[in-house]
Amino acid sequence: MKLLLITLPLLVNGCSLLGSNAEIPQVKPVEVVTVVQKAPMYHPPLPNTISSLPIEWTILNPELMQEYLDDLEEGNAPTNAWYALTPKGYENLSVNMSEVKRYLRQIISIVKYYRDLDEDTSKNE
C-alpha cells in the first residue's frame, strides 16, 4: 500500500518532472490600426415637381351680368367685381393646392433629415 501511495503521485507528475524540450512559439503583438473616415453623405432625391392643372377664372362684372346692371342702376348693387370658378376649375384648384402641400411636406422632410444629420455631426465633434 505504501508503494502504491508513492508510485501514484510519481506517475501523475512524472512527465512534468522530466522537463520538455518543446519550443514555445513566439507570439507577435497584435497591431490595431484605427482609420477614421467620414461616411458617405446620403442625398435623398428631390420630390417630384409640381404639375398644376389649368384654372379658368371668370370675372363677373356689370358688363357680363344684366341683373347686376339693373341692381346697379337702382343703386342696390355694390360696384365690386366678383370672381367665380367652374366646377372643373374648382377641382383643378383643389388638386393644385394638394400638389403644393405634398411638395412642401417632402421638402420639409428633406430639410429635417439634413438638420438631424447636422445635429448628430456637431454632437460627435
Beta strands, then each sheet from edge to edge (+ up, - down):
strand 1: 57-60
strand 2: 82-85
sheet 1: 1+ 2-
end
